[in-house]
């Protein structure tokens, strides 16, 4: 089994769930020390803490910081606290940006189309079924995994009271795009990166597909990909290899807050030649591969980890 250098650390921004936590588990299982930066309420820690303790049980060192990774104060606190843990020999082999913080407001008012309801009524009338009974049956079947019924479901509900403003864009662009640069610059400035380090971040198909209510996040993904390419060019002489992973639709907490996430999951399963959603562990496996010595020549790439979903 592959074992990483015991002086290597992974610094994971957004590591208490989803891709970040799956990556921490994968790397810790192969001997890499882990530092997780997350922001969760005290009430959630009873659920999260056992996962952190399990990482330590693998025999690696684990450090966690529950604070705002997007603020200058939070970043400085983490780096000040991490430096003594690394000591003389420890270095950051991986910086993973897995922060999901974006505004999901609409750009314009939205009136849901009525085609799905009309289709259900037509089918119900054809078979002499009460429309309410048929609606309930279709909704239940869809909830239980009948993805092909997606077209008969009502579209998602969106708020027509608040719309995206400049500040919404600014906060989202910083959180999910520009903040990566700040971490890379500070880690480099303090000499904390390994001589052959990896900088990875996460994007989605929303980088090019216009999903309703996803405008700010879509813009942030485009920014993230752009700055990652620039990092790949400008930090390559210092040993950093910077790449972006485009994950397929994955059932994470971040996805579930998106209006219409059930529709997105259904469409993804129907499109995917592998017949299932992407799992956090699929992405963690790719990150593990990219952390190995043999991946040192992969730089400035966008790597799809979706089972072929994008081809559907």
C-alpha positions in Angstrom: 0.0 0.0 0.0 1.2 3.5 -0.8 2.4 5.4 2.2 3.2 9.1 2.1 6.2 10.7 3.6 5.4 11.0 7.3 6.4 14.7 7.2 3.8 15.5 4.6 0.6 17.4 5.5 -2.7 18.1 3.7 -4.3 21.4 4.4 -8.0 21.1 3.6 -10.2 24.2 3.4 -13.7 23.0 4.0 -13.1 19.5 5.4 -15.9 18.7 7.8 -18.0 17.0 5.2 -18.3 16.1 1.5 -15.2 16.2 -0.7 -13.0 17.6 2.0 -13.7 15.0 4.6 -13.6 12.2 2.1 -10.1 13.4 1.0 -8.9 13.7 4.6 -10.0 10.1 5.3 -8.3 8.8 2.1 -5.0 10.6 2.7 -4.9 9.9 6.4 -5.4 6.2 5.6 -2.2 6.4 3.6 -0.1 8.2 6.2 -0.5 11.9 5.4 -1.0 14.3 8.3 -4.2 16.4 8.0 -5.1 19.9 8.9 -8.8 20.7 8.4 -10.2 24.2 8.4 -14.0 24.3 8.7 -16.7 26.6 9.9 -19.5 24.8 11.8 -21.8 25.7 14.6 -21.2 24.2 18.0 -24.4 22.2 17.7 -23.0 20.4 14.7 -19.8 19.4 16.3 -21.3 16.4 18.1 -21.8 14.9 14.6 -18.5 16.1 13.2 -16.1 15.4 16.0 -16.2 11.6 15.7 -15.1 11.9 12.1 -12.1 13.9 13.2 -11.3 11.5 15.9 -11.4 8.6 13.4 -8.7 10.4 11.4 -6.4 10.5 14.4 -7.0 6.8 15.0 -5.2 6.0 11.7 -1.9 7.1 13.4 -1.4 10.5 11.6 -1.4 13.9 13.2 -4.6 15.8 12.9 -5.2 19.5 13.5 -8.6 21.2 13.1 -9.5 24.9 13.1 -13.2 25.9 13.4 -13.1 29.5 12.0 -13.6 31.6 9.0 -11.1 30.5 6.4 -12.1 33.5 4.2 -11.0 36.2 6.5 -7.4 37.5 6.9 -7.6 36.8 10.6 -8.8 33.3 10.1 -6.0 32.5 7.6 -3.3 34.0 9.8 -4.6 32.1 12.9 -4.4 28.8 10.9 -0.9 29.4 9.6 0.4 30.6 12.9 -1.0 27.5 14.6 0.1 25.1 11.9 3.7 26.2 11.7 4.8 24.8 15.1 3.0 21.5 14.3 5.0 21.1 11.1 8.2 21.8 13.0 11.5 21.7 11.1 10.7 19.0 8.6 6.9 19.0 8.0 5.7 20.5 4.8 2.3 21.1 3.0 2.1 18.5 0.2 -1.5 19.3 -0.6 -3.6 22.5 -0.4 -7.2 21.5 -1.2 -9.8 24.3 -1.6 -13.2 22.7 -0.9 -15.1 25.8 0.3 -18.7 25.8 -0.7 -20.1 29.3 0.1 -22.1 30.9 -2.6 -25.3 32.9 -3.1 -28.1 31.2 -4.9 -30.4 34.1 -5.6 -32.0 34.6 -9.0 -31.1 37.4 -11.4 -34.7 38.0 -12.5 -38.3 37.1 -11.4 -39.3 33.6 -12.4 -42.7 32.2 -13.1 -42.6 28.4 -13.1 -44.0 26.7 -16.3 -47.2 24.6 -16.0 -46.4 21.9 -18.5 -45.6 19.3 -15.9 -48.9 19.8 -14.0 -50.8 19.8 -17.3 -49.2 16.6 -18.3 -50.1 14.9 -15.0 -53.7 16.1 -15.3 -53.9 14.7 -18.8 -52.6 11.3 -17.7 -54.8 11.2 -14.6 -57.9 12.1 -16.7 -57.0 9.5 -19.3 -56.9 6.7 -16.7 -59.8 8.2 -14.7 -57.6 8.8 -11.6 -58.1 11.7 -9.2 -55.4 14.3 -10.1 -54.4 14.7 -6.5 -53.9 10.9 -6.1 -51.8 10.7 -9.3 -49.7 13.7 -8.2 -48.9 12.0 -4.9 -48.1 8.7 -6.6 -45.7 10.4 -9.1 -44.1 12.5 -6.3 -43.6 9.4 -4.1 -42.1 7.3 -7.0 -39.8 10.2 -7.9 -38.6 10.5 -4.3 -38.0 6.7 -4.2 -35.7 6.8 -7.2 -37.9 6.8 -10.4 -35.6 9.3 -12.1 -37.4 9.1 -15.5 -40.4 10.8 -13.9 -38.4 14.0 -13.5 -40.2 15.6 -16.4 -43.6 15.2 -14.6 -42.3 17.0 -11.5 -43.1 20.6 -10.8 -40.0 22.9 -11.3 -38.2 24.1 -8.2 -39.4 27.0 -6.1 -37.4 30.2 -6.2 -37.7 33.4 -4.2 -39.0 36.3 -6.3 -38.3 38.8 -3.5 -34.5 39.0 -3.4 -32.2 39.1 -6.4 -28.5 39.0 -6.9 -26.7 42.2 -6.2 -23.1 43.3 -6.6 -22.2 42.4 -3.0 -23.6 38.9 -3.5 -21.4 38.4 -6.4 -18.3 39.9 -4.6 -18.7 37.6 -1.6 -19.2 34.5 -3.7 -16.4 35.3 -6.1 -14.0 35.8 -3.2 -15.2 32.7 -1.2 -15.1 30.2 -4.1 -12.5 31.8 -6.3 -10.0 34.4 -5.3 -9.5 33.2 -1.7 -7.4 30.3 -3.1 -4.8 32.8 -4.2 -4.5 34.3 -0.8 -3.8 30.9 0.8 -1.3 30.0 -1.8 0.6 33.3 -1.5 0.7 33.1 2.3 1.8 29.5 2.4 4.5 30.2 -0.1 5.6 33.3 1.7 6.0 31.4 4.9 7.9 28.6 3.2 5.4 25.9 4.3 4.9 24.2 0.9 6.8 21.0 0.1 9.3 21.2 -2.7 6.8 19.2 -4.9 3.4 20.4 -3.7 -0.1 20.1 -5.1 -2.8 22.9 -5.1 -6.2 21.5 -6.0 -9.7 23.0 -6.1 -13.1 21.9 -7.1 -15.4 23.1 -9.8 -18.6 21.7 -11.5 -20.5 21.6 -14.7 -22.0 24.8 -13.6 -18.8 26.5 -14.9 -20.4 26.4 -18.3 -24.0 25.3 -18.0 -26.4 28.1 -16.9 -28.5 26.7 -14.0 -31.2 29.0 -12.7 -30.1 30.6 -9.5 -26.5 29.6 -10.0 -25.2 32.7 -11.6 -22.9 33.9 -8.7 -21.5 30.4 -8.1 -21.0 29.8 -11.9 -19.1 33.1 -12.1 -17.0 32.1 -9.1 -16.2 28.7 -10.7 -15.0 30.6 -13.8 -12.8 32.8 -11.6 -11.4 29.8 -9.7 -10.4 28.1 -12.9 -8.8 31.2 -14.3 -6.7 31.9 -11.2 -5.8 28.2 -11.0 -4.3 28.4 -14.5 -2.4 31.5 -13.5 -1.1 29.8 -10.3 -0.1 26.9 -12.4 2.1 29.2 -14.5 3.5 31.5 -11.9 4.2 29.1 -9.1 5.5 26.2 -11.2 9.1 27.3 -10.7 8.6 26.9 -7.0 7.4 23.3 -7.3 3.7 23.8 -7.1 1.4 21.9 -9.4 -2.0 23.5 -9.6 -5.1 21.7 -11.0 -8.9 21.8 -10.9 -11.1 18.9 -10.4 -14.6 19.0 -12.1 -16.7 16.6 -10.0 -19.9 15.2 -11.3 -23.2 15.8 -9.5 -22.6 14.6 -5.9 -25.1 14.3 -3.1 -23.4 16.6 -0.6 -24.8 19.1 1.8 -23.8 21.9 -0.5 -25.8 20.4 -3.4 -28.9 19.9 -1.2 -29.3 23.6 -0.6 -29.5 24.3 -4.3 -33.2 24.7 -5.5 -34.0 21.8 -7.7 -31.2 19.6 -6.4 -33.5 16.5 -6.7 -34.0 17.3 -10.4 -30.3 17.7 -10.9 -29.6 14.3 -9.3 -32.2 12.6 -11.4 -30.9 14.1 -14.6 -27.3 13.2 -13.6 -28.2 9.5 -13.0 -30.0 9.3 -16.3 -27.1 10.9 -18.2 -24.3 9.1 -16.5 -23.1 5.9 -18.4 -22.2 4.4 -15.0 -25.8 4.9 -13.8 -25.1 6.6 -10.5 -24.0 9.9 -9.0 -20.4 10.8 -8.3 -19.5 10.1 -4.7 -17.1 12.1 -2.5 -14.8 9.1 -2.4 -14.5 9.1 -6.2 -13.1 12.6 -6.0 -10.9 11.7 -3.0 -9.4 8.8 -4.9 -8.3 11.2 -7.7 -6.9 13.6 -5.2 -4.9 10.8 -3.7 -3.5 9.9 -7.1 -2.5 13.5 -7.8 -0.6 13.6 -4.5 1.7 10.9 -5.6 5.2 11.5 -7.0 4.1 10.2 -10.4 1.6 13.0 -10.9 4.3 15.7 -10.7 3.9 16.6 -14.4 0.2 17.3 -14.3 -0.2 21.1 -14.0 -2.8 23.6 -15.1 -5.3 20.9 -16.0 -9.1 20.6 -15.5 -9.7 17.0 -14.6 -13.2 15.5 -14.9 -14.2 13.0 -12.2 -17.7 12.2 -13.1 -17.9 8.7 -14.6 -18.7 10.2 -18.0 -21.7 12.2 -16.8 -20.7 15.2 -19.0 -20.9 13.0 -22.1 -24.7 12.4 -21.7 
